[in-house]
């Protein structure tokens, strides 16, 4: 295919990517946007495989066999993920895909270095661009890869936890460490024990030690994070300065390149390992941005315009989403990355806060709902864990049909474990988009709500964010459910949320606690309402 036609195909793909982002911003057009993005990527892949540049590598037929293998493996993973993943595991899947993007960028950068070993550097087009882009691709890609692994591990609760692990959790946790150590050992014995090889091995061993810690904070953690950050920058500069200082890029540059990948990987582990569960939505958005930036850098490595465009779109949208998430928690990105959210010396004792908690039953809740004109449902991660979204929608439909109640949903931006987690769950249950209210809109009319049902949410409805300036979540925008006439909180226990602090909402005069699994609770309430 002529290069001009390839460029036109890339332009069409880029337009589809932009439309994808636009349409994904609204639930009614989200499916259309998803399809547009998939079609755009298909066009980009086909155009690349038919481009003159690719013919240099695939013309002998060997390249096509590799492409076929890659397509088969990728399609199998994608199909399995789409068909089998649970909605509660969607954040882990997003984090995993971010990691795959980072790994791909590292491998492409490594391939560029390997090719340059046997190439006269003077014949490389735009050598300065190639050196800088390769270094950025490796640096950002490695941070994304290892940071995403830690994010997935913390979301799946097999990293930085004290409790006993399931067999599959042990297999992943210790299996990853075993692969890390084995790879470092093989690399060490396959190469001379030079300074860069030893640095790579030291970083791999350090990562393995950090990843088996049972707490997300450990002595020297901040110092190690600083060392990894400075070391990554120093290695990046060294690789750029030394690559091609002679007419041929020597093998030593490969060792320096892998040392850069190792130090950047340690940085990714250290940055993400110390971040608490409450901040995982922000981390997922940030890692998504990293994967886009790594892809854009990779586009400059191989001179692929569509990769540059798509990577820039992902990187920019991820940064914007990260900023929105930080604003929703009233915290700076630096605070999320380097501070730890949790109870302080001023945090009140849970037993004292919960001494006046009142519990309720399905029959009592049904009686209150019979006379309620306005009902507000606030979803949280507990709804996701219990897969209660369909039961929640069934109750809302029953109340509207039987009593003519006005039912709406108040969704907090950081509820759940990834951006838009609650919106996706409710959309899966066919909840009309018009019934979803953003936090500010819901708060403006909360004092007119007769019954507010909180489903597994905790920190995002904790009134101390508004009343206690010493609280770890002070100033964080919340849904003001305490202003409703009656509040029903459905939780399995009085356990704290991700912030680790008690919630005085649970013991307020207008609050009743329904202790049960969310799905089971809604099924019982529906049965009680039907029985009258």
VENGITA-V416112 format. One line per field, one symbol per residue. ss: DSSP state (2 for helix, 1 for strand, 0 for the rest). psi: psi as a letter, one per 30 degrees, with the letter a starting at -180 (. if undefined). burial: I if it has 24 or more other C-alpha atoms within 12 Angstrom, else O. A space follows every 10 residues. Layout:
ss->???
psi->???
burial->???
//
This chain:
ss->0022222222 2222222222 2222002222 2222222222 2222222220 0222222200 0222222222 2222222222 2222002222 2222222222 2222222222 2222222001 2220002222 2222222222 2222222222 2222200000 0000002222 2222222222 2222222222 0000222222 2222222222 2000000000 2222222222 2222222222 2200000100 2222222222 2222222222 2220002222 2222222222 2222222222 2200222222 2222222222 2222222220 0022222200 0000000002 2220000010 0222222222 0001111110 2222220022 2222222222 2220011111 1000000000 2222222200 0022211122 2222022200 1111100022 2002222000 0000000000 2220011111 1000000000 0002222000 1111100222 2222222222 20
psi->kkeeeeeeee eeeeeeeeee eefffkefge eeeeeeeeee eeeeeeeefg leeefeeffg feeeeeeeee eeeeeeeeee eeffklffge eeeeeeeeee eeeeeeeeee eeeeefegkj fffkkieeee eeeeeeeeee eeeeeeeeee eeeeefhgkh lflklleeee eeefeeeeee eeeeeeeeff lkileeeeee eeeeeeeeee ffkflgklkg eeeeeeeeee eeeeeeeeee efjgfafkjl feeeeeefee eeeeeeeeee efefklefge eeeeeeeeee eeeeeeeeee eghjeeeeee eeeeeeeeee eeeeeeefgh lleeeeeflk klkaffklke eeegfgkkla leeeeeeefe gkekkkkjka feeeefhgee eeeeeeeeee eefgkjklkj kkfgkaglkg eeeeeeeegh kkeffkklee eeefgefgke kkjjigldef gjfffffjff kfgkfkklki ffflekkjjj lfagklaffg lljfefgleg kkkjjlkeee eeeeeeeeee f.
burial->OOOOOIIOII IIIIIIIIII IOOIOOIOOO OOIIOIIOII IOIIOOIIII IOOIOOOOOO OOOOOOOOOO OOOOOOOOOO OOOOOOIIII IIIIIIIIII IIIIIIIIII OIIIIIIOOO IOOIOOIOOI IIIIIIIIII IIIIIIIIII IIIIIIIIII IOOOOOOOOO OIIOOIIOOI IOOIOOIIOO OOOOOIIIII IIIIIIIIII IIIOOIIOOO IIOIIOOIIO IIIOIIOIII OIIIOOOIII IIIIIIIIII IIIIIIIIII IIIIIIIIII IIIIIIIIII IIIIIIIIII IIIIIIIIII IIIIIIIIIO IIIIIIOIII IOIOOIIIII IIOOOOIOOO OOOIOOIOII IIOOIIOIII IIOIIIIIII IIIIIIIIII IIIIIIIIIO OOIOIIIIII IIIIIIIIII IIIIIIIIIO IOIOIIIIIO OIIOIIOOII IIIIIIIIII IIIIIIOOOO IIIIOIIIII IIIIIIIIII IIOIOIIIII IIIIIIIIOI IIIIIIIIII IIIIIIOIIO OO
//
